Amino acid sequence: MKIIDNEELIVAQAIEGDEKAFTSLYAAYKNPVYNFIYRMSGNEHDAADIVQEVFFKVYKKIKTLKNPRFFSTWLFSIAKNEAVSQARRKKNKTYYSLEDDENNGVMRQLENPEALHPDKMALHGELEKHFQHILSQIPENYRTAFILGVLEEKPYEQVAQIMGCTVGNVKSRVFRARAHITQKLAKLYAVQT
């Protein structure tokens, strides 16, 4: 999936050291990369920091990219690796968020949140919290496949390249992630009603 017109040409120019071309790539991909990392980490501040790290690495290593056609796959592989590395670094530390995340994620995806009744908005915020929590509990490979293949709507072939596995493995991981999420949400909402 190409995000910008003439992407291969712009990537080739960036490989040759063209700063404007790299800036164009950054502008086109910073939000998709941020959304992916946010879904991986569940934390806005971590996601913003990781995005900066990702693009710093891309800037340093872009000359190693052999085929401009695979820029997106290469970029999201770097993003996945950075998100996983950050999660491992944080694993032994405990952080407490003082911010209210109710209006993030799913709420951003609603076409017209102003049109929702306040009760529905609260329900969506609650659902987003539960979804983000459940997503964070899924094994890393399942979570990555689910985020890329379902939430980011990337073709399974590209997800397989990013994850370094087969398309069959991606399908299996997405299936297992869906089953885990469905089971946890059903259990949570069955108990509450």
C-alpha beads as a LAMMPS data file, in Angstrom:
LAMMPS data file: protein, C-alpha beads

193 atoms
192 bonds

1 atom types
1 bond types

-500.0 500.0 xlo xhi
-500.0 500.0 ylo yhi
-500.0 500.0 zlo zhi

Masses

1 110.0

Atoms # bond

1 1 1 0.000 0.000 0.000
2 1 1 1.481 3.306 -1.097
3 1 1 0.773 6.284 1.119
4 1 1 2.172 8.946 -1.210
5 1 1 2.339 9.374 -4.976
6 1 1 5.698 8.563 -6.583
7 1 1 6.766 6.856 -3.366
8 1 1 9.473 4.743 -4.985
9 1 1 11.018 7.823 -6.605
10 1 1 10.911 9.777 -3.339
11 1 1 12.450 6.846 -1.451
12 1 1 15.192 6.554 -4.092
13 1 1 15.905 10.275 -3.700
14 1 1 16.042 9.902 0.089
15 1 1 18.483 7.009 -0.308
16 1 1 20.668 9.350 -2.370
17 1 1 20.647 11.856 0.503
18 1 1 17.877 14.243 -0.575
19 1 1 16.670 15.919 2.655
20 1 1 13.387 17.125 1.118
21 1 1 12.569 13.591 0.003
22 1 1 13.191 12.265 3.503
23 1 1 11.036 15.047 4.965
24 1 1 8.244 14.018 2.579
25 1 1 8.520 10.414 3.735
26 1 1 8.476 11.506 7.369
27 1 1 5.403 13.681 6.811
28 1 1 3.578 10.866 5.019
29 1 1 4.444 8.068 7.435
30 1 1 4.725 9.650 10.888
31 1 1 0.997 9.254 11.686
32 1 1 0.644 5.653 10.437
33 1 1 3.806 4.692 12.350
34 1 1 2.565 6.528 15.452
35 1 1 -0.815 4.755 15.292
36 1 1 0.874 1.374 14.954
37 1 1 3.259 2.012 17.842
38 1 1 0.519 3.490 20.023
39 1 1 -1.507 0.329 19.538
40 1 1 1.556 -1.746 20.413
41 1 1 2.502 0.263 23.499
42 1 1 -0.839 1.669 24.656
43 1 1 0.893 4.868 25.740
44 1 1 0.867 8.150 23.803
45 1 1 4.122 9.475 25.227
46 1 1 6.007 6.233 24.628
47 1 1 4.605 6.084 21.100
48 1 1 5.774 9.631 20.341
49 1 1 9.261 8.852 21.675
50 1 1 9.475 5.598 19.738
51 1 1 8.373 7.319 16.513
52 1 1 11.292 9.721 16.883
53 1 1 13.665 6.791 17.430
54 1 1 12.249 4.966 14.418
55 1 1 12.721 7.887 12.056
56 1 1 16.176 8.596 13.442
57 1 1 17.143 4.991 12.639
58 1 1 15.490 5.205 9.225
59 1 1 17.427 8.395 8.494
60 1 1 20.716 6.765 9.501
61 1 1 20.071 3.471 7.699
62 1 1 18.056 4.429 4.617
63 1 1 21.097 3.939 2.381
64 1 1 21.003 0.230 3.310
65 1 1 17.521 -0.183 1.813
66 1 1 18.080 -2.196 -1.361
67 1 1 14.704 -1.747 -3.053
68 1 1 12.646 1.458 -2.643
69 1 1 9.507 -0.570 -3.379
70 1 1 9.796 -2.204 0.053
71 1 1 10.170 1.017 2.052
72 1 1 6.874 0.647 3.920
73 1 1 7.625 -2.934 4.940
74 1 1 11.145 -1.971 6.001
75 1 1 9.873 1.042 7.967
76 1 1 7.224 -0.947 9.846
77 1 1 9.792 -3.668 10.629
78 1 1 11.958 -1.029 12.282
79 1 1 8.899 0.349 14.098
80 1 1 7.924 -3.112 15.345
81 1 1 11.450 -3.806 16.569
82 1 1 11.648 -0.454 18.368
83 1 1 8.266 -0.987 20.031
84 1 1 9.296 -4.461 21.171
85 1 1 12.652 -3.171 22.457
86 1 1 10.921 -0.377 24.378
87 1 1 8.464 -2.859 25.902
88 1 1 11.334 -5.070 27.034
89 1 1 13.159 -2.101 28.572
90 1 1 10.016 -1.083 30.447
91 1 1 9.114 -4.606 31.519
92 1 1 11.057 -4.399 34.760
93 1 1 9.852 -0.894 35.574
94 1 1 6.444 0.219 36.808
95 1 1 4.878 3.384 35.465
96 1 1 1.657 5.069 36.450
97 1 1 -0.140 7.297 34.001
98 1 1 -1.730 10.440 35.387
99 1 1 -3.540 11.243 32.165
100 1 1 -7.046 10.300 31.145
101 1 1 -6.911 8.098 28.051
102 1 1 -10.670 7.655 27.630
103 1 1 -10.874 9.733 24.462
104 1 1 -8.015 8.062 22.573
105 1 1 -7.841 5.199 20.096
106 1 1 -11.342 3.998 19.246
107 1 1 -12.740 7.458 19.937
108 1 1 -10.396 8.947 17.321
109 1 1 -11.712 6.504 14.780
110 1 1 -15.349 7.489 15.198
111 1 1 -16.449 9.645 12.299
112 1 1 -18.511 12.081 14.334
113 1 1 -17.972 11.703 18.092
114 1 1 -19.825 14.985 18.761
115 1 1 -23.011 13.335 17.517
116 1 1 -22.853 10.603 20.151
117 1 1 -24.903 10.753 23.277
118 1 1 -22.714 11.268 26.398
119 1 1 -23.626 7.792 27.675
120 1 1 -22.472 6.259 24.393
121 1 1 -19.262 8.286 24.490
122 1 1 -18.585 7.006 28.011
123 1 1 -19.256 3.448 26.864
124 1 1 -16.828 3.832 23.945
125 1 1 -14.202 5.243 26.299
126 1 1 -14.720 2.332 28.679
127 1 1 -14.561 -0.158 25.808
128 1 1 -11.343 1.454 24.551
129 1 1 -9.746 1.090 27.987
130 1 1 -10.725 -2.569 28.202
131 1 1 -9.661 -3.238 24.611
132 1 1 -6.254 -1.575 25.126
133 1 1 -5.736 -3.545 28.357
134 1 1 -6.698 -6.848 26.743
135 1 1 -4.548 -6.071 23.696
136 1 1 -1.562 -5.464 25.977
137 1 1 -2.022 -8.937 27.514
138 1 1 -1.938 -10.821 24.208
139 1 1 1.387 -12.474 23.358
140 1 1 3.579 -10.096 21.378
141 1 1 3.403 -12.012 18.078
142 1 1 -0.394 -12.204 18.199
143 1 1 -0.675 -8.517 19.106
144 1 1 1.653 -7.408 16.302
145 1 1 -0.161 -9.514 13.692
146 1 1 -3.556 -8.261 14.904
147 1 1 -2.544 -4.607 14.942
148 1 1 -0.913 -4.693 11.512
149 1 1 -3.388 -7.002 9.790
150 1 1 -6.673 -5.928 11.375
151 1 1 -6.330 -2.471 12.887
152 1 1 -3.839 -1.090 10.345
153 1 1 -5.456 -3.128 7.527
154 1 1 -2.148 -4.111 5.945
155 1 1 -2.162 -7.076 3.545
156 1 1 -1.158 -10.305 5.286
157 1 1 1.747 -10.684 2.852
158 1 1 3.205 -7.393 4.076
159 1 1 2.538 -8.317 7.710
160 1 1 4.407 -11.578 7.118
161 1 1 7.386 -9.672 5.701
162 1 1 7.394 -7.230 8.614
163 1 1 7.176 -10.043 11.156
164 1 1 9.559 -12.383 9.349
165 1 1 7.097 -15.285 9.165
166 1 1 4.715 -16.941 6.714
167 1 1 1.281 -15.681 5.691
168 1 1 -0.161 -18.798 7.329
169 1 1 1.498 -17.842 10.612
170 1 1 0.035 -14.339 10.341
171 1 1 -3.467 -15.717 9.756
172 1 1 -3.103 -18.068 12.707
173 1 1 -1.845 -15.295 14.990
174 1 1 -4.670 -12.959 13.958
175 1 1 -7.203 -15.733 14.568
176 1 1 -5.761 -16.435 18.020
177 1 1 -5.628 -12.731 18.877
178 1 1 -9.279 -12.307 17.869
179 1 1 -10.272 -15.352 19.910
180 1 1 -8.390 -14.041 22.951
181 1 1 -9.911 -10.553 22.656
182 1 1 -13.428 -11.902 22.083
183 1 1 -13.162 -14.295 25.010
184 1 1 -11.846 -11.630 27.402
185 1 1 -14.397 -9.002 26.352
186 1 1 -17.268 -11.506 26.553
187 1 1 -16.159 -12.590 30.003
188 1 1 -15.736 -8.998 31.159
189 1 1 -19.098 -7.780 29.892
190 1 1 -20.975 -10.946 30.920
191 1 1 -19.808 -10.430 34.508
192 1 1 -20.752 -6.735 34.504
193 1 1 -24.298 -7.152 33.153

Bonds

1 1 1 2
2 1 2 3
3 1 3 4
4 1 4 5
5 1 5 6
6 1 6 7
7 1 7 8
8 1 8 9
9 1 9 10
10 1 10 11
11 1 11 12
12 1 12 13
13 1 13 14
14 1 14 15
15 1 15 16
16 1 16 17
17 1 17 18
18 1 18 19
19 1 19 20
20 1 20 21
21 1 21 22
22 1 22 23
23 1 23 24
24 1 24 25
25 1 25 26
26 1 26 27
27 1 27 28
28 1 28 29
29 1 29 30
30 1 30 31
31 1 31 32
32 1 32 33
33 1 33 34
34 1 34 35
35 1 35 36
36 1 36 37
37 1 37 38
38 1 38 39
39 1 39 40
40 1 40 41
41 1 41 42
42 1 42 43
43 1 43 44
44 1 44 45
45 1 45 46
46 1 46 47
47 1 47 48
48 1 48 49
49 1 49 50
50 1 50 51
51 1 51 52
52 1 52 53
53 1 53 54
54 1 54 55
55 1 55 56
56 1 56 57
57 1 57 58
58 1 58 59
59 1 59 60
60 1 60 61
61 1 61 62
62 1 62 63
63 1 63 64
64 1 64 65
65 1 65 66
66 1 66 67
67 1 67 68
68 1 68 69
69 1 69 70
70 1 70 71
71 1 71 72
72 1 72 73
73 1 73 74
74 1 74 75
75 1 75 76
76 1 76 77
77 1 77 78
78 1 78 79
79 1 79 80
80 1 80 81
81 1 81 82
82 1 82 83
83 1 83 84
84 1 84 85
85 1 85 86
86 1 86 87
87 1 87 88
88 1 88 89
89 1 89 90
90 1 90 91
91 1 91 92
92 1 92 93
93 1 93 94
94 1 94 95
95 1 95 96
96 1 96 97
97 1 97 98
98 1 98 99
99 1 99 100
100 1 100 101
101 1 101 102
102 1 102 103
103 1 103 104
104 1 104 105
105 1 105 106
106 1 106 107
107 1 107 108
108 1 108 109
109 1 109 110
110 1 110 111
111 1 111 112
112 1 112 113
113 1 113 114
114 1 114 115
115 1 115 116
116 1 116 117
117 1 117 118
118 1 118 119
119 1 119 120
120 1 120 121
121 1 121 122
122 1 122 123
123 1 123 124
124 1 124 125
125 1 125 126
126 1 126 127
127 1 127 128
128 1 128 129
129 1 129 130
130 1 130 131
131 1 131 132
132 1 132 133
133 1 133 134
134 1 134 135
135 1 135 136
136 1 136 137
137 1 137 138
138 1 138 139
139 1 139 140
140 1 140 141
141 1 141 142
142 1 142 143
143 1 143 144
144 1 144 145
145 1 145 146
146 1 146 147
147 1 147 148
148 1 148 149
149 1 149 150
150 1 150 151
151 1 151 152
152 1 152 153
153 1 153 154
154 1 154 155
155 1 155 156
156 1 156 157
157 1 157 158
158 1 158 159
159 1 159 160
160 1 160 161
161 1 161 162
162 1 162 163
163 1 163 164
164 1 164 165
165 1 165 166
166 1 166 167
167 1 167 168
168 1 168 169
169 1 169 170
170 1 170 171
171 1 171 172
172 1 172 173
173 1 173 174
174 1 174 175
175 1 175 176
176 1 176 177
177 1 177 178
178 1 178 179
179 1 179 180
180 1 180 181
181 1 181 182
182 1 182 183
183 1 183 184
184 1 184 185
185 1 185 186
186 1 186 187
187 1 187 188
188 1 188 189
189 1 189 190
190 1 190 191
191 1 191 192
192 1 192 193
